[in-house]
Amino acid sequence: RFSASAAGKYLVHSSVRVIQTGAEIEAALEIRLNGFGLLGGFASRDVPTANYDPTIEVMTVVSLAVNDYVEIFAKHNGGSARNFYDKFIIVTKLSN
């Protein structure tokens, strides 16, 4: 989670990897504003049945007010045996 200490335009970049255990699944990554508003950052990916850990990335530019926050939400339909790893969010202020 990132909270803006100053208003401005920000570049938000996020990435996750999903552990694949051999069955085909779908995984998705979202960037949300203040806990609920989707920021236009959304990626979904079908994961093949091969043992392959795909990376899903999302990037968007957003205007934030002081105390606005952005978070990432990742999900998959592969059951509880899979987890996400290599998760990150990078936020860079572009302008006021």
N, C-alpha and C positions, 0 to 999 in steps of 0.2 A: 504494500500500500504506500502511495506517495501522497502527501498533503502539500498543497501549494502555500508557500509563505508570502508570495507576491503574485499579483494578478499578471496575466500575460498569455502568450501563445506558447504551447509546449509540444514537443515531439515525444510521443509515448511509444516505446518499442518493447515488446514482450515475446518470450519464447518458452516453450515447454517441450519435453520429450515424454513419450508414453512407453512404458515397458510392454513389449509385445511377447506373448507366450505361444503364438502359433495359430490362434483363431482370428478370423477376420472381424474387425471392429471399426467403429467410427469414433473419432476424437475431435473435440472442438475447444477453441480458446477464444475468450471474449475480454475486452477491456471495458470496464463500466465506470461511470461517473457517479460519485456520491452514493455508491452501493446499489444502484438500480438502473441508471440510464445507460444503455449501450452506446458507445462512442463511435460507432461505425467501424470499430476494430473487431472483426470476427473472422475466424478461419475454421474450416471443418475439413477433415481429411479421412478418407477411407484407408484403412491400414490393411495391407495384404496379409495373407496367411503365413507367409514366410517369417522366420524369426528376425525381425527388423524393428528397430526402435525409432520411429519417425519423429522429426522435429516439426512443430507447428509454430509459426511466427505471425505476429500481428504488429502493424505500425500505423499510427494515425497522428494527426495534428489537431490539437484541441485548445480552445480558449478556457482558461481556468481563472476563477476569482480567488481571492484570499480564502483559505480554509477549504476550498474544494479539494476532493481527493479522487484518485483513480486507483482501481484495483484490477487484478486479473482473476478470471474464473475459468477453470479448465474442467472438462467433463469427458467421459467416454461411456460407451455402452458395453464394455467388456467384462462386467462383473467385478467383484471385490479383489480378485487375484492380481490386478494390474494397478500400478501407481504411476504418477508423474515424477520426473526428476529433471535436473538441469533447468529449474524454473528461474526466470529472472524477469525484472521489469526495469527498464532504463527510461528516465524522464529527463529531457534536456530543454531548458528554457530557450526559446528562439527569439522572442521580442516582448516588449511591454504591451 
